[in-house]
Amino acid sequence: MTDEPQVPTTAEEFRALVLERYDGLSRRLQQIARYVLDQPNELALETLAVIAERSGVQPSAIVRFAKSFGFSGATQMQRLFRDGLLSGNAALGYGDRVRQFNDVVSRRKAGEEVLNEFVEGNVLALQNLAQTISDADMLRAIAMIAEAETVHVAGFRRSFPVAAYLAYSLQQTGKRVLFMDGVAGLAKQQASAMHPRDLLIAISYHPYAEETVQLVDIASQQGAAVLSLSDSLVSPIAKPASLVLQVRESEVRGFRSLATSMCLAQALVIRFAFETAPAKRG
């Protein structure tokens, strides 16, 4: 008999294990866990020194993290992603392309080519979105929307426009939708209408809106399903969710875009309309 942890055999198995154990990790190991979940391509290809710098820890902490999951060291952990997750993945090198783009932007005079900069940055983010979210994830999200008696949509601060658009567009398909706008500070009261046959679509990115986090917690407590649009699989609105659609927005000169989130929202609504149209006609 041995108490040594069993070594994960696939990248997906390892990512699932990291998610499962995330809350029990130390703060420093959580930093590494987030990097593993959010930057799998870079983890596979970069050196230990580069990974340590980008995740904000010492190289020894990465080795300790790998060994806590049963690996002999960081190299074995990296090989798992290199051999499995990255096979044929066109999103490979997205982080490097963003860094190169930001380097070019930093050498330009501020405001000189601002339109082109936002277009270029959003193109990169949109290309990454197409490779990050699978068709299986889209189908699962559509099924959750279709099966819900009522769809509640919430997004505050920067995410508000995406939530408003999603709520409005889903209403146009004939779906029963409640937009949780939190007017007059009544977000919690609006959440009281959720029940186990409902779905909450929650949208929030770092730094996460406290109102959205609270609504996700309330939805979970009341047994409603949660579909989250967020920038990390371990964000406060992702952990309790039934499904997370991960979105990495473009950031140009410190200003973050919403183009990728809007694109995903549009795709969800149109896919839902197409998938459910035959049933409505019948």
CORTACOR-V61149 format. One record per residue. RES is the residue in three letters. BURIAL is b if it has 9 or more other ideal C-beta (glycine too) atoms within 8 Angstrom, else e. D_LAST is the distance of its C-alpha to the last C-alpha in whole Angstrom. Layout:
res=<RES RES>
burial=<BURIAL BURIAL>
d_last=<D_LAST D_LAST>
This chain:
res=<MET THR ASP GLU PRO GLN VAL PRO THR THR ALA GLU GLU PHE ARG ALA LEU VAL LEU GLU ARG TYR ASP GLY LEU SER ARG ARG LEU GLN GLN ILE ALA ARG TYR VAL LEU ASP GLN PRO ASN GLU LEU ALA LEU GLU THR LEU ALA VAL ILE ALA GLU ARG SER GLY VAL GLN PRO SER ALA ILE VAL ARG PHE ALA LYS SER PHE GLY PHE SER GLY ALA THR GLN MET GLN ARG LEU PHE ARG ASP GLY LEU LEU SER GLY ASN ALA ALA LEU GLY TYR GLY ASP ARG VAL ARG GLN PHE ASN ASP VAL VAL SER ARG ARG LYS ALA GLY GLU GLU VAL LEU ASN GLU PHE VAL GLU GLY ASN VAL LEU ALA LEU GLN ASN LEU ALA GLN THR ILE SER ASP ALA ASP MET LEU ARG ALA ILE ALA MET ILE ALA GLU ALA GLU THR VAL HIS VAL ALA GLY PHE ARG ARG SER PHE PRO VAL ALA ALA TYR LEU ALA TYR SER LEU GLN GLN THR GLY LYS ARG VAL LEU PHE MET ASP GLY VAL ALA GLY LEU ALA LYS GLN GLN ALA SER ALA MET HIS PRO ARG ASP LEU LEU ILE ALA ILE SER TYR HIS PRO TYR ALA GLU GLU THR VAL GLN LEU VAL ASP ILE ALA SER GLN GLN GLY ALA ALA VAL LEU SER LEU SER ASP SER LEU VAL SER PRO ILE ALA LYS PRO ALA SER LEU VAL LEU GLN VAL ARG GLU SER GLU VAL ARG GLY PHE ARG SER LEU ALA THR SER MET CYS LEU ALA GLN ALA LEU VAL ILE ARG PHE ALA PHE GLU THR ALA PRO ALA LYS ARG GLY>
burial=<e e e e e e e b e e b e b b b e b b b e b b e e b e e e b b b b b b b b b b b b b b b b b e e b e b b b e b b e b e b e b b b b b b b e b b b e b b e b b b e b b b e b b b e e b e b e e b b e b b e e b e e e b e e b e e e e e b e e b b e b b b e b b b b b b e b e b e e e b b b b b b e b b b e b e b b b b b b b e e b b e b b b b b b b b b b e b e b e b b b b e b e e e e b b e b b e e b b e e b b b b b b b b e e b b e b b b b b b b b b b e b e b b b b b b b b b b b b e b b b b b e b b b b b b b b e b e e e e b b b b b b b b b b b b b e b b b e b b e e e e e e>
d_last=<60 59 57 57 53 51 50 47 46 43 43 39 41 44 42 40 43 44 42 42 46 46 47 50 51 54 54 55 53 50 51 51 48 46 47 46 42 42 44 44 45 48 49 49 51 53 57 57 60 57 54 57 57 54 53 56 58 60 60 61 58 56 58 58 54 54 56 54 51 54 54 58 58 56 56 54 51 51 51 48 46 47 47 43 41 42 42 40 39 40 40 43 46 44 46 49 48 47 51 52 50 51 55 55 53 56 59 58 59 56 54 55 52 50 47 47 48 44 43 44 44 40 39 41 39 36 37 37 34 32 34 34 31 29 25 25 26 24 21 22 22 19 18 20 19 15 17 19 19 21 22 26 28 31 34 37 40 40 36 35 34 31 30 30 28 26 25 25 22 20 20 19 15 15 16 19 22 26 28 31 34 37 38 42 42 39 37 38 37 33 33 34 30 29 28 27 23 24 24 27 27 31 33 37 39 43 45 42 41 42 40 37 39 39 35 35 37 36 32 34 36 33 31 28 27 29 28 31 32 35 38 39 38 41 40 40 37 36 38 36 32 30 29 31 31 34 35 39 39 42 45 48 51 50 47 43 40 37 35 34 32 31 30 28 26 25 24 22 20 19 18 16 14 14 13 10 9 6 5 5 4 0>
